[in-house]
């Protein structure tokens, strides 16, 4: 789930300049629990892409499904109009990919629209069967896909595998439930229109443009891709320029599983300008994951053509811990939610509010667990590097500013985020001023702030004070007490006695409000998000009094109006 602008400075990286926030610094990247990371930002003012290139995938030598299975790492000088993906651990080149310009994007959209017309004509059951074939192909290639994710993001292989397993769950749910959720339904006509049979049907939008993140490069965009396809749409996907190989591999596996609909799910690669071209390409909706600043830019592009827009723009998620909470369970969940994926999770834990009587003990338990975590690239590493090269500096700044403002460091400090290098040690802050960037901005690193509050009222007030409103968690001593607190939180998703519990439940909608964006993916709401309702009435018989005909005498209409007025005034 969240986010950093695309094209932040990366050694020998993509050729496009990255979009920056108003302060001229790259937006911090964030991702969601189930994976939301910033996709390539679309720079609305960015330069026009160079000459159109073929939109089929990486430039030669390629990193295709076969290449990935062989464990290939390509090292070569990139050809013109291309960019390279690199390992965030070693800096080594992984592969080169085309920088797709407006002509390439338009070609991909036209191809998707042609295949989409046939796809939309299928029954829900036929689409289900095709998508389940793709799911099985993804499951069979799990090692390959997880390996590509791990190579491009730096996350441990087991983390990448978990991301894939969650993705398979969601794709299966969307495929199996789209027919039920989106089927035609009858509605009551009412007294005035009793002669009309009324129904509502959900129709596919057409082609959905998806701009995806790097932190969860499969799980997060597939919350749009899989649900859009299940709803009968075609998709053109622009993965982050940090994880292009993952996006290309997903499309290759789709074409293997559903060869008769090749092109229905297309991928274009590049950075900011490619995303801008996709938003301007005439797609019927854009689903975006990224920073609020970049989201506003993409939304402005969509506004030019009134293209519908769905945005997931990160979070500053809070955990509330009450006096009756199981502190061991809370500490374990807080550390996992804050440090997992190196903290690069849009719905990860960044703020904790514990009532004063348990604050000190909770901090001890959090520190005890976090102290044992070690970042690295080896099989025993708890988490990997900052995928975005500039993100380490963001973490360092947040920790430094918090300490300078009077916060304490229960574990680590500003030096935990080295001036050079991508690995950040765990940081646990206490007594952080509420106006500190560490409490107001998305840090997107392996840090957590644990503040004491007088009572639950203060905890709720502080948790809700953020301009973000994505996820939250409550440890309240009992499920009932936790649920009562959850109902008072301004968050799109809340877990009780766990963190990120909603990410693994496909039937639950996911999304936020405020700077976290708007719209929902996942669940029935996620399926409906990629359709448009069509209302249909069928006249069953001639009404006793036709109020929509000039042939009906005025006196007759007046009597009918009087009768209806009388009825409505009494019930």
N, C-alpha and C positions, 0 to 999 in steps of 0.2 A: 503494500500500500503506500508507501510514499516515496521520497521524491527528491529528486534533484534535477536540475535542468539538464538537458542533454548537452552533450558536448562540453562538459566541464573539462578543464585542461587534463589531458591524458597523454602521456608520452607517445609520440608517433601514432596518435589515435586518429579518429575520423577527421576528414579535412574540413568539415564545416565548423564555423565558429559556434560555440555554444551560446544559447540564450542565457541571460543573467537576470537577476532580480533588479529592482529599482536601485539598489545600492551598488550594483555592478558586481555582485558576488554570485556564484552559482547557488541556486536554490538547494537546500539540503535534501538529499534523497531519502525517501522513506518507503516502507512497504508494509503490507498488512500482514496479519497473523497468518492468514492463509495465503499470504503473498500479495502484497500490493507494493509495487515499486514504481519509481518514476520511469515512465516511458520516455522515449526521446521527446524532448520538448519541441514544440513547434514554434519557431521564431517567425512571427507574422511579418517582421520587417526584414527577414533574412534574405540573402541573395537568391536569385533564381538558380536552380540546379543546372549543372552543366549538361551537355548533350545527353539525350535520352539513351539509356542502356537497357539491355534485356532484363526484365524483371523476374527472371526465373530463380535467382538465388545467388550464391557466392560466385565471385569471379574465379577463374582457374588460377592455381590449383584450388579445388573446392574442398569444403568440409561438409560432405553430404552424410546421409545416414550411413552409407557404407564406410566412408572415411572415419566417421565417429566410432563405428563398431570396431574398426581396426586400431583405434586409439591414436589416430594421426594428429600431429601438431604441425601445421604448415608454417614454414619460415621462408619468406620470399619478399621481394620488393613489390609493393602494390602497384598495379597498373593505374593509368589515369582514371579519374572519376571513380575512385574506390576509397574505402577506408579499411583499417584493420581492426580486428578484435584482439584483445590482449589478455593474458593472464594477470589478474590483480595481485597474484602472489609473486610471480617471477618477472613479469613484464614481457615475457616472450609472446611473439605473435602466434595467434591461434589460426586465423584465416583472414582472407580479404573478401570484402563484399562490395557490390556496386552501390554507388550513391544514386538512388533513384530520384529522378526529377519529375516535374509535372506530367510530361508525356508518358513516362513509365507508369506513374500512378494512374493516370487516366486509362491506360491500356489494361492495367490490372483490374480496375473498377468495371470497365466494359466487359472483360472476360468473366468476372464474377457475376455481373448482372445477367449475362446470357445463360450461365449455368444455373443461376438462382431462379430464373423463370421456370426451369424444369423441376428444380428442387421444391419450389413452393407448390407446384402442382401435385406433388406426391401426397399421399395420406400421411397422417401423423405416425401411423404404424410403420410405414415404409421408411420414413426418415429415422424413426427409432432404430430400426434394424441396421441402417447404414451407420448411424452414430455408434451403435454398440460394436460394430465391426471395427471402427476406428479406436474405440476404447480398448478392445482386445489387442489391437496392433500396438497401441501405446503401452499396454501392460507387458506385452512380449518384448518390447524394446525398452523397458524401464531402465535397464542398466545403461544403455546407450544414451537415453535422454538425460538421466540423472548425471551421467558422466559429463555431458555437454554443459549442463547447468552448473555443476561444480567447477568445471574448467573456466567458465566465463565469469562466474560470480566469486569464486574462491571459497564458497561455503563447503563444509564437510560433506562427504558423499551421503552419509545417513540423513543429513538435513535435506539434501536434494531428493533423496528417495521418499522421505515423508511428504515433501511438496507434491511429488508425483502421485502418491497414494491418495492424498486429499483431492487432487485433480480428478483422478479416476472416479472417486465417489461422486463428485459433483457432476461429471459428464454423464455418468450412469443415471443419476437422478433426473437430470434435465431431459435426457432421451426418453426415459420411461414415463415421465409425468407430463410432458408437453401436451399430449393429446387430451388428457383429462383437464388440465388447467385452462387450455385455450379453446376447448370445444364450444360450439354454439350453445347459448343458454337462453331460455325463455324468460321474459320479465312480465310483470303484471301491467296491463294496459291502462287500468283506471276507468272510472265511470264515463268520462267524456269520450274516450276512445275504446269503448268496450267492443266495438265492431272490428277492431284491429288486433291481429296477432303480432306480438312484438318480440324480437330476438336481438341478441348482441353476439357478434362473432369477432374474434381477434384475428386480424390479418397481418401477415409479415410486412415489414417496412420496405424491404428490398435489399439494399446493400448497406451493411453496417461497417463503418471504419473504426478500428480498435487501435488505440495508441497505448502501448503497454510499458511496464516498468522493468527494471533490471533486478530488483531485490528478490522478487518471486516471479521469475520470467515465464513460468508455466501456470502456476495456480492463479495468479491475479488476472492476467488477460483471459484465461480460459473461463473465468467467471462471466465474461462477456461473449467470448467466441463460442463456447459450447452452448450457452443458453440462446444466443442469437441464431445459431444453426438449428437448434431444436425447435425454435419458433418459426422456422421456414425461411430464414434469410440467408443471403450470401455474406461473406466477410472478407474484408481486406485488412490485414494486420500489419502495423508498423512496430516491430519490437524496438526496445531501446538499442542504441548503437553500442551499448556495452554487452548486450546479449543477443546479437543478431542470429548466431548459429542455432540457438534454441528455437527461435521463431521459424527459421527455415526448416529445421528438422520436424517441427510439428506439422507444417504444411506437407512436407514430403511423405510423412507417415499417413496423413489423411488421403493423399492421392494413391498411396499403396492400398489402403483399405477400401477406398471408394473410387476406383479409377474412372468409372463412368461419369463422375462429377468433378473431374480435375478442373481446377480453377475456381471452384466454388469457394474455397478457402485459399486466398492468395496472400502473399507476403511481399512487402516492399521494404527495402533497407535504406538506412541513411540516418541523418540526425534531424536537427530542427526544421530545416527547409522541407525535408521529405514529409514530416508530420504536417507542416503547413499545407503542403500540396494535397495531402489526403483530406484535410479538413475542407479544402476548396474544391474537391474533385466531383462534387455532386452526389456523394454518398447520402443515404437517407437518415443516418444518425451517426454521431461520433461518441464512442465510449472511451474516456480518458482516465488514466491514473497518473498522478504526478503532484507537483507542488501547487499551492494556491496561486502563486504568481504565474506559473506557466499555464495553469488551468484557465486563468482569466484571458490570457493571450489566445489560447485555442478557442475559447468561447467567443471572443470577439471576431475571430475568423468565421466561425459557424454562424454568427449573427448576420454576416453579410448576405447569406442566402437563407436565413431562418432554418438552418439545419439543426434538428434537435440534438441536445448535448447532455451527456451523463458524465458526472465528474466525481472521482474519489481522490481527494487531495490531502490525505495524510491525517495525522492526529497527534495529540499530546495526552495520551490516555492516562487516566487516574485509577488508582486502587484505593478503596476505603477499607480500613481494618478497625473493627470495633473491639470493645473490651471482652466480649465473649467469643472472639474468633479463635480458631485453632492456629496458633502462631507458627507452628512448624509447617503446616500446610500452606499458610499464607506466605511464609518466607520462601519456601521451595518454589511456589508459583511465581512470586515476584521476581526472583532471580532468573528463572527460565524466561519469563515474559520480557524482562529487561535486557538480558544478555544473549538470548538465542538469536542466531543469524547476525551476531555482532551488534544487536540492537537495531538492525536495519529492517524494522517491521512497522508499518504505519499504525497498526493497532497494538503495538507492543507497549509495555509498561514504561512510563517515563516519570510519573509522579505517584507518590504514595502518601496518603493522609491517615495516620494512625492516632487513635485517641491517646491522650497523654499517659494514661496508666499502663499502657502496653508498648509505648513507643520505644523505650530503651531496650526492652527485651527483644522486640521485633528486629531492631537494628542489629543487635548482636547475632541473631539467627541469620539475617540476610548476609551480613559480612562473613560469617562462618562458611556459608555456602559459596558465596561469590569468590572468596579468597582462593578456593581450590581450582577455579577455572583458569585455563590457559588457552589463549588464542594461538593459532598456528596453522600450518599446512599439513601436518602429519595426521595419521589415523587417530591419535589420542587427543587431538585438539578439541576443545569444547566448542569453539566457533572460529570462523575464518577472519579474513581481513576486511577493512573498509573497501567495498567494491569501487566506490568513487574516489579517485585520488585526492580530491580536495576535502573529503568528508572528515578526515582526521583533524584538519585544522578547525573545522566547525566544532567538533567535540572538545578540542583543546580550549577554544575560546569560551565555550559555555562553562566548562569547569573552572577556568581561570577567573572569569567574571563573577561566578557564584562565590568562590573563595574570597575574592577581593571585596565582595559585598557583605562578608561576614558569615558565610556558610562554613560548616565544618566538613572535613573529609574523613568519614569513618573507614574508608578503604580507597587507596589510590589518590590521585590528584591530577593536576594539569599535566604533569610529566608522564602520566599513564597513556596519554595520546602524544606520541613522539613527534618531534619537529619533522623528522623524515621517517618514512616507513608506513605501512598500511595496517599494522596490528596494534590494537588499542587494548590495554589491560582493563579489567573491570574497575569501575568507579562507583562508590556509594557515597552520596552527599547527604548531609543532615542540616536542618535549620536553614534552608535556602530561602532567601527573600522571594516573595511571590512575584515581584516585578523583574526578577532576574531572567535573562534569556534562557537559562536552564529550566525555568518553569513556564515560560511563555512561548518559546520557539521549539520547533521540532528538532531534537538533538540528533536522533537517528544514529546512535552509537551505544556501546555497552555501558551505559551509565543509568543511575536511578537516583532520584531525590526522595528522601523519606522525611517528611515533616510531621511534627506533633500538632494535634488540634485538641481543643477543649472538649469537644463532644461531636456526636454524629451530625448535628445541625451545621457546625462549622465545616466539617468534612464535606458535606454535600455542597455547601455554598462555595467552597474553594474549588472543588472538582468542576462545578458548573461555570466557574468564572472564566475558563479558557475560551478563546475564540474558536478553538477546535471542538468538535463534538462527534467523534467517531465511535470509539469503544470505551469500555470501563469494566471494572470488576469490583466485587464486594465480598469481603469475608466478615460475616455478621453473626456467627455463632449458631445459626440455624438457617435452613433454607427459607423459612417463612420470613424471618427478620431480614435476611439478605435480599429477598425479592421485594420487600417493602421499601428498602433503601434504593434498590435498583429502579423502582418506579419513579423515584424523585430525581434521577440523574438525566441530564440533557445529553444523552448519547444514543447513537443509532443501534448499538448492540452492547449488552451487559452480561457478564458471566458472574454467577454466584458460586463462591467457594472453588473457583478455578479462574484461569485467565485464558482468553481466546477460545473458550469452549464453543462459541458460536461458529467458529471457522470450519469445524468438522461436521456441522449439521447442514446438509445441502438444502433442506426445506426452509431454512431461515434466511430472510433477506439481509443483505449487508450494505451499509452505506451510512453517511452521516449528514451533518448540517453545518452551517457556518463555514469556516475556512476548510472544513473537511469535505465540502462539496455537497452534491445533491443527487437524487436518484438512487436506485437500488439495483444490485445484482444478486444472484442466487435466489433460490426458492421460487415460489409462484410469482412473486413480485418481479423477480429477475426475468422470468419468461415474458411476463406482460410488458416489461420495459422495452422489449424489442418487437412489439406489435402495436398496431393501431386499432382501436375498437371501431367496428362498423355496426351501426344501428339499422335494423330492417323491420319494416312493418308490412303486413299483408292484410288487405281488407278481406274479412271473412264474410260479411253480409252488409246489406245496406242499413245504415243507422236509422233509428226512428225519426230523428231530426238531424239532417245534414247541415251542420254549422259551417261547412266549408264549400257551400254551393250557393251561387247567386239565385238559383231556382227556388230555394227555400224562402217562403214568405217571411217578411220581417216580423210579423206578429207571432208566427210560430217560433222564430228564433228568440224573440223576447220572452215567450213563455218558458222556453227551455233554459234560458239564462236565469230567469227568476227562480225556477225550480232548483237549479244547481246552487244558486246563491243561498236559498233557504236551507238546503242540505248542508252546505259547508258552514253555515252560521250556527248549526246545532250539533256538530260533531268534531 
